[in-house]
Amino acid sequence: MKYRKLGKTGYEISEISLGTWQVGGRWGEPFDHSNADRILNTAVDAGVNFIDTADVYGDGESEKAVGRLVKSRNEKIFVATKCGRRLSPHTSEAYQPGVLRKFVEDSLKNTGLETIDIIQLHCPPTQVYYRPEIFALFDELKKEGKIQHLGVSVEKVEEALKAIEYPNVTTVQVIFNLFRQRPSQLFFKEAAKKDIGLIARVPLASGLLTGKFSGDSKFGRGDHRFFNRMGMFFDKGETFSGIDYNTGLDAVEDLKKLFPEYENLAPVALKWILMFSEVSCIIPGASSPEQVLSNLKALEVTSFTKVQLDGMNELYEEKIKPLVHHLW
């Protein structure tokens, strides 16, 4: 494992870390704590020391599993969780300091930890980024020892740029992958100036970039890849990075031609992200220990040829960029 500095937090974290949206099993299935334990311990055994979770993942069960892991291991494991998505309706008006404070305290209870390394606003409505009183709350929580740092998880580049205007924001979690390249332009430069830790989420475009899906692939009714393709329940960009499924499949076929030696393209897709020095870590998810190990094979990919790099750039410019680049 290799490690990178997470911006001004000073944390040295594994460049391939772990996201836990589906750590208890496949999306839409009941949370399986024994499976979560196997996944989490497999990751730590391989050198992963940064775990990203959220209070809404498994309705708090993911946080419980992560807390149990931390207390069972001797290694230093950094925990990032999120708050805000429990609000219903999920509106700017619903974001209130007292409510968010309660969410943080609930996360502390779920994890059983004395403090949270990073608490992140969980993709709040755009208007929240223009409310200083929301960000001021987390200075109070830091003084109380309940959190160590504040971060944000964003949907749009514009939200990320606004968020880093607040001095207490130390990290930004943003969708970044071969099919979502806009963050690497202006935002990466501005984040570097302010020493912001960058966490790349949805790095495999909800599994699309593994190359394992086809037009015949089936997803369970509780899987967001089944019910949220058009953004009916939350931001469309969270599902397949906002790419039309069939368009994505077509683009992945081109990617397979560039890398015929790879049956699983996940290591290629993750290695591409790691080429950007501004990225602190990637947080691919896993619903099995085998998926954890598959993702870590990105560490074995040494480099790409010019033909491969040019091909990946051409694929994005011609098939993906005109459709989604301007949206997020």
C-alpha positions, 0 to 999 in steps of 0.5 A, a space after each residue: 500500500 502507498 499513502 498520501 497526505 489528506 490535505 491540511 488534516 495531516 493524516 497519511 492515508 492509504 491511496 486506495 481506501 474503502 467506501 462502505 455504502 454497500 459494505 453489509 452486502 449488495 445494495 438493497 439487501 439486509 445488512 449482514 454484519 458478518 460480511 461487513 466484518 470480513 470486508 473491513 478486516 480484509 481491507 485493513 489487512 491489506 494496508 487500508 487505514 481510511 474508512 468512509 461511512 455515513 449515518 444513512 448507510 444501512 440506517 446506522 449499521 455501517 457506522 456500527 460495523 466500522 466502529 467495531 472494526 476500529 476498536 478491534 484492531 491495533 492499527 490507526 484507522 481514520 474514520 470519516 462519516 457523514 451527516 445530513 441525508 437523514 433529513 426529510 424532506 432534504 431541503 436547505 431549510 431543514 439544515 439547522 445547527 441543532 439538528 446536525 449536532 444531534 446527527 453527529 452525536 448519534 454517529 458517535 453513539 453508533 461507532 462507539 468512538 470518542 471522536 470522529 476524525 472527519 465529519 462530512 456534510 452529505 451532499 447538502 442542497 446547494 443553498 446550504 453552502 451559502 449559510 455560514 452558520 452551518 459551517 460555524 457549528 463544526 468549529 464548536 463541535 471540534 472545540 468540544 472534541 466530538 470531531 477532529 475535522 470538517 469535510 464535505 461530500 458534493 454533487 457539483 464542482 460549483 459546490 466544492 468551490 464554494 465549500 473550500 471558501 470556509 477555512 474549517 473545511 479540510 476535505 472534499 469528497 467528489 465524484 471523479 473517474 474516467 466518466 466524470 473528469 470535470 473536477 480535474 480542471 479548475 477545482 483541483 487547482 483551487 483545492 491544491 492552493 488551499 491544501 484541501 484533501 481530495 477524496 474520489 468517490 464513485 470511482 468505478 461509476 457504480 461498477 460500470 467501469 469494471 467492464 463486467 456489465 452488459 445489456 442483460 445485467 440485472 439489478 435488484 429492485 433495492 439497488 440504486 442502479 435499478 431505481 435511480 437511473 433517471 435521478 428519481 430518488 437522489 442526484 442522477 450523478 450518483 448512479 453510473 456517474 449520470 451516464 446513460 447505461 447503454 452509452 456507458 456500456 458502449 464506451 466501456 467496450 472501447 476501453 476493453 479494446 485498449 486493455 485486452 489483457 484485463 478481464 476486470 477493468 477496475 484496476 485500470 480505472 482506479 490507476 487512472 485516478 491515481 495519476 492525479 497527484 491532487 487526489 488524496 485517496 479513492 474510496 471504491 466500495 465492496 460488497 465482498 472481500 473479493 471485491 476489496 482485493 480486486 480493487 487493490 490490484 490497481 496498485 500493481 498497474 505500473 503505467 499506461 502507454 501513450 496509445 492507451 492514454 490517448 485512447 482514454 482521452 478520446 473516449 471521454 471527449 467523444 462519447 462522454 463529455 458532450 453529454 455530462 461534463 457541464 452538468 456536475 
